[in-house]
Amino acid sequence: MLDFRSIAKHALEIHADKTALVVNAEAISYENFDQLIDRHAACLKAHQLSKGDRVALMSCNNQDLAALFFAVWRIGCIAVPLNHLYKAPEVEYALKRCNVRLAIIQDQIAAGLAGRFKCPECTEYCYTFDNAIEEVGSPWRERVFETNEIAFKADPPKGGEPAVIFFTSGSTSKPKGVIHTAQSIIDTGESRAATMNLKDDDIWILSTQLVHVSASLGSLIPAIIVGGTAVLLERFSSSDWLDSCNKYIPTRSVILPSLLHDILMDTASESIDFSGFRSMECVGDYVTPHLYSAWKQVSDQPLNQVIGMTECEGYAFRHPGEQVKQGSAGRPRLGVEVSIRDSEGSELPAGQVGELCIRSSSMTIGYWEDPEHTQETIRNGWLHSGDQGRIDEDGYIWFVGRFKEIIVKRGANIAPGEVESVLDNHPLISETAVVGTPPGLHGQQVVAFVECEEGKTIDLDSLKQWTTSHIADFKVPDEWIVVDVLPRNAVGKLDRAELHQRVKKLFPGRV
């Protein structure tokens, strides 16, 4: 059963006054956090939401966002967390795609949507946190105060019932809704806790947003299961991270390689004692040899490279006390099977490169109302990742590359097809092709090749500004290349291989 009182039973029964969360220097005990969840749940229930209804949450990290996840689950609904960087068209798409009945959007995000956002008809209620914003919503906390005394019966999701839908970029299409169930969420948390030997004195710094599975399923849930403490940063900055590190003496963090690099390059890091860390996990992107060395130098601990995906959070990493193989993601966590398979689905022997496939009760059950992509990705019980890898003779997993066209920029997945579909709607553009550069320190960069309508020219500064109003900033191309005509292969299809070769010459290798 996915309810805070169930997964936090250890802490609530033994030391309910212990700190569960720290947000903006405010410590929130397990008991007070449970009460906050109840207040939000009562208000949600007052809107006559039914079991399985979808509730969208769009906010940077704070105690209300964390509580709302559990409040949505407490009344049996499905949480739909949305990236705080989404622009109006992306928000509207997600709300329609999941037929969301109620949405709550943080004030500063809502202010950025005002005048551009039209709430879909399916979304009966749309709220901000504190201040009414025209065309977006009225204050949620005001409603919470009004409904504080309403009694309701808890009915959290159980077993294979859907509990959350995370949006992730498809390789050629709009974002897909990845479904995690009560079972997959609990199994992820318990598996991580057991594999990493987590303890109730562990303190996490959550370096990424709860909209990402590494922060929610891979950090917050395990922390609560063992009765630990999670320190939430509303938005990442190296100075805030280092201040929190100095103040709370954390033992664990899950972080993007580029963010850890920023931390270690900050001169303030020179005065921080990192020796208390039991594990520093890097997720979402390539880890350079320099970063391995830099972390080892300041902490005397090996950096732990993690491989995972929204469909199955952190499914492999180095287990405590095991041999360090720099560049490897270690072995599967408990309860996860990983197999290397060829294009026919046959398992390959140790050392051979093929597709990384995963089987676990902690993986997704599929994509929201998308049977085609679900059947394409999950075959015979195995989740086909679209990533290339190999497993060595010791069972260690090595990431090799991606079969898919996904671009990974600072840990965020970007689908070329999604960006192209936006650019192709520009009145001066005939067609575009979007590819990624070879990975660098901060992952890949997004490169757009632009073919204009015949006889037309385009101002790239204006095009970039236009694009920024239609998609999240991190998806906007970093480099723009105008071409007379896009390359085609013998059958007339866009020759992406040729474009990748051009990009490799223009933007060579890793740094």
Buried (B, 14 or more C-beta within 10 A) or exposed (E): BBBBBEBBBBBBEEBBEBBBBBBEEEBBBBBBBBEBBBBBBBBBBBBEBEEEBBBBBBBBBBBBBBBBBBBBBBBBBBBBBBBBBBBBBBBBBBBEBBBBBBBBBBBBBBBBBEEBBEBBEEBBBBBBBEBEBEEBBBBBBBBBEEBEEEEBEBBBBBEEBBBBBBBBBBBBEBBBBBBBBBBBBBBBBBBBBBBBEBEBEBBBBBBBBBBBBBBBBBBBBBBBBBBBBBBBBBEBBBEBBBBBBEEBEBBBBBBBBBBBBBBBEBEBBEEBEBEEBBBBBBBBBBBBEEBBEBBBEBBEBBBBBBBBBBBBBBBBBBBEEEEEBEEBBBBBBBBBEBBBBEEEBEEBEEEEBBBBBBBBBBBBBBBBEBEEBBEEBBEEEBBBBBBBBBBEEEEBBBBBEBBBBBBBBBBBBBBBBBBBBBBBEBEBBBBBBBBBBBBBBBBBBBBBBBBBEEEEEBEBEEBBEBBEEBBBEBBBBBBBBBBEEBBEEEEEEBBBEBBBEBBEEEBEEEE
